[in-house]
Amino acid sequence: MTGGGAGGCPVCEAPVLAGDVYCEACGHALGAPACVSCGAAAVDPEGYCERCGARQPTGRDHAEFVLDGGAGALTDRGLRRSRNEDAVALLEMGGTVVTVVCDGVGSSPRADEASAVAVETASAALLRGLPQAEAFELAGRAVTKLATSLDDAPACTYVAAVVGPDGGATVGWAGDSRAYLLPAGTPLTEDDAVETGEITAWLGADADTAAPRVRALAPGTSGLLLICSDGLWRYLDGYAFPTEGTPIEMAREMLRHALRRGGQDNVTIALIPLGEAHG
């Protein structure tokens, strides 16, 4: 089994020989992927560089999803963050469309893991027909299981929407990820946060026991349902939402707006047609 070439270990710089698989001095696995920050072939299985500590880019840096019925979603790392700690799901079955957006709490460890597992768990539950409260509870349990202690408790915010075959919809949320009704940009959620911006509700082992707040939209409501993280809505003051194009094209335009305004945070956007457009 062949490892790194002759030279020095990229972590401790001890001499290594051609054919060595591990550095005998520090145990580093030779031939690891190169770090995008410092160039050292020293990226560990968790995605961190063992030399400079930089987290490496992943396939989550930018992703897009489009359903046959027209609904679209995207998530993007933005311009300032080293990784994307948002996650999104967009699913459809039997005329029912489900989307879940979770934003990893930046002050918590492994926040990207929290958002990913919450999105996966809640979207599957909602697609099975479980109500918003039960899907939220299952997602909360999944995020809680990631914790090794209260000092190592990944956490994320949560917003989910279910649009039924009749065009009626429910939105459930906890934290400061939001839902809007377009084209007017009518807010459908209220942030769980204090005036200084700190959130008061989230998913995680250190979260207080809570149920999501839920809002229903009657069948026949027309427009587009926008679900997003704060990487978008912090730039919406005075913004004129796009009125032309497919949902994914409109989502891309919203992303470009957030990036032009600074792209300080991860950006996640989901757009689902309502009313006649949904059918």
DRENSE-157202 format. One record per residue (C-alpha): residue in one letter; x, z, y. Coordinates in steps of 0.25 Angstrom, whole numbers, plus 5000, padded with zeros to 4 digits. Example, Ala and Ser with C-alpha at 12.3 -4.5 7.8 and 13.67 -1.06 7.14 Angstrom:
<fizas>
aa,u,w,v
A,5049,5031,4982
S,5055,5029,4996
</fizas>
This chain:
<fizas>
aa,u,w,v
M,5000,5000,5000
T,5006,4996,5013
G,5006,5004,5026
G,5013,5002,5039
G,5025,4994,5041
A,5039,5000,5043
G,5041,5008,5056
G,5035,5021,5062
C,5022,5028,5060
P,5012,5025,5072
V,5008,5040,5073
C,5021,5048,5071
E,5031,5037,5071
A,5038,5041,5059
P,5045,5030,5051
V,5037,5023,5041
L,5040,5012,5031
A,5034,4999,5027
G,5023,5002,5016
D,5021,5016,5021
V,5006,5020,5021
Y,5007,5033,5028
C,5017,5039,5037
E,5025,5050,5030
A,5027,5058,5042
C,5013,5059,5048
G,5004,5053,5037
H,4998,5042,5046
A,4992,5030,5038
L,5001,5018,5042
G,4994,5005,5045
A,4982,5012,5052
P,4975,5003,5063
A,4982,5002,5077
C,4977,5011,5088
V,4970,5003,5099
S,4976,5013,5109
C,4991,5015,5106
G,4993,5005,5095
A,4997,5014,5084
A,4993,5011,5070
A,4988,5025,5069
V,4972,5025,5069
D,4967,5036,5059
P,4954,5034,5051
E,4946,5041,5062
G,4949,5030,5072
Y,4959,5038,5080
C,4974,5034,5083
E,4983,5044,5077
R,4993,5042,5088
C,4985,5041,5101
G,4972,5047,5097
A,4964,5035,5102
R,4951,5032,5095
Q,4950,5018,5090
P,4939,5008,5093
T,4928,5006,5083
G,4918,4996,5080
R,4908,5004,5088
D,4915,5000,5101
H,4905,4989,5103
A,4893,4986,5093
E,4880,4978,5095
F,4867,4978,5087
V,4856,4968,5088
L,4843,4968,5080
D,4835,4956,5076
G,4823,4961,5085
G,4832,4960,5097
A,4836,4975,5099
G,4851,4977,5102
A,4861,4988,5103
L,4876,4989,5107
T,4886,5000,5108
D,4899,4999,5116
R,4911,5008,5118
G,4911,5006,5133
L,4924,5005,5142
R,4929,5020,5142
R,4927,5026,5129
S,4937,5025,5118
R,4926,5023,5107
N,4911,5021,5106
E,4904,5034,5103
D,4890,5028,5104
A,4882,5022,5092
V,4870,5014,5091
A,4861,5009,5080
L,4850,4998,5081
L,4842,4996,5068
E,4829,4989,5065
M,4820,4989,5053
G,4805,4985,5051
G,4803,4982,5066
T,4809,4996,5070
V,4821,4996,5079
V,4830,5009,5079
T,4842,5011,5089
V,4850,5024,5090
V,4861,5026,5101
C,4870,5038,5100
D,4881,5042,5110
G,4892,5051,5104
V,4894,5063,5113
G,4908,5061,5119
S,4912,5076,5119
S,4909,5077,5104
P,4919,5073,5093
R,4917,5060,5085
A,4905,5056,5094
D,4905,5042,5089
E,4902,5047,5075
A,4891,5055,5080
S,4884,5043,5087
A,4886,5034,5075
V,4880,5044,5064
A,4869,5047,5073
V,4865,5033,5076
E,4866,5029,5061
T,4858,5041,5056
A,4847,5040,5067
S,4845,5025,5066
A,4843,5025,5051
A,4833,5037,5052
L,4825,5030,5063
L,4825,5017,5056
R,4819,5024,5044
G,4808,5029,5053
L,4812,5043,5055
P,4807,5049,5069
Q,4817,5050,5080
A,4818,5065,5078
E,4822,5064,5064
A,4832,5053,5066
F,4838,5061,5077
E,4839,5073,5068
L,4846,5065,5057
A,4856,5059,5067
G,4859,5073,5072
R,4862,5078,5058
A,4871,5067,5055
V,4879,5069,5068
T,4880,5084,5065
K,4886,5081,5052
L,4898,5075,5059
A,4902,5088,5065
T,4912,5097,5058
S,4910,5108,5068
L,4903,5110,5082
D,4916,5107,5088
D,4916,5094,5080
A,4902,5089,5082
P,4900,5074,5085
A,4888,5072,5094
C,4880,5060,5100
T,4868,5057,5109
Y,4856,5050,5103
V,4845,5040,5106
A,4837,5032,5097
A,4825,5022,5098
V,4815,5017,5087
V,4807,5005,5091
G,4796,5002,5081
P,4789,4989,5077
D,4778,4992,5086
G,4787,4993,5098
G,4786,5008,5100
A,4799,5016,5101
T,4804,5030,5100
V,4817,5035,5107
G,4824,5048,5103
W,4836,5054,5110
A,4846,5065,5112
G,4857,5065,5123
D,4859,5055,5133
S,4858,5042,5126
R,4846,5035,5132
A,4834,5025,5130
Y,4828,5016,5141
L,4816,5006,5141
L,4820,4993,5148
P,4819,4985,5156
A,4816,4996,5166
G,4826,5006,5160
T,4816,5017,5158
P,4823,5029,5152
L,4817,5033,5139
T,4826,5045,5136
E,4830,5058,5144
D,4845,5062,5143
D,4847,5076,5135
A,4858,5080,5146
V,4860,5089,5157
E,4863,5085,5172
T,4878,5084,5170
G,4876,5074,5158
E,4879,5083,5146
I,4869,5080,5135
T,4861,5091,5129
A,4856,5084,5116
W,4864,5076,5106
L,4867,5075,5091
G,4878,5083,5084
A,4881,5096,5078
D,4882,5103,5091
A,4869,5098,5096
D,4857,5108,5098
T,4845,5105,5089
A,4837,5095,5096
A,4827,5083,5093
P,4828,5070,5100
R,4819,5067,5112
V,4810,5056,5108
R,4802,5046,5117
A,4792,5035,5112
L,4789,5021,5117
A,4775,5016,5114
P,4773,5003,5107
G,4773,4991,5116
T,4783,4997,5126
S,4791,4985,5131
G,4805,4983,5135
L,4819,4987,5129
L,4823,5000,5123
L,4837,5004,5128
I,4844,5014,5120
C,4858,5018,5126
S,4869,5028,5127
D,4874,5033,5140
G,4885,5023,5141
L,4874,5013,5146
W,4864,5022,5153
R,4874,5029,5162
Y,4876,5015,5169
L,4861,5012,5170
D,4858,5017,5184
G,4854,5005,5192
Y,4856,4995,5180
A,4846,4984,5178
F,4844,4982,5163
P,4846,4968,5158
T,4833,4961,5156
E,4837,4948,5148
G,4844,4946,5135
T,4843,4952,5121
P,4844,4967,5119
I,4858,4966,5115
E,4862,4957,5127
M,4855,4967,5136
A,4863,4978,5129
R,4876,4971,5131
E,4873,4969,5146
M,4870,4984,5147
L,4883,4987,5141
R,4890,4978,5150
H,4884,4985,5162
A,4889,4999,5156
L,4903,4993,5154
R,4903,4987,5169
R,4899,5001,5174
G,4911,5007,5167
G,4907,5009,5152
Q,4911,5023,5152
D,4904,5027,5139
N,4900,5020,5126
V,4888,5011,5128
T,4876,5009,5118
I,4864,5001,5121
A,4852,4998,5112
L,4840,4989,5116
I,4827,4987,5108
P,4816,4978,5113
L,4802,4985,5114
G,4788,4979,5114
E,4786,4965,5111
A,4801,4962,5112
H,4803,4973,5100
G,4793,4966,5091
</fizas>
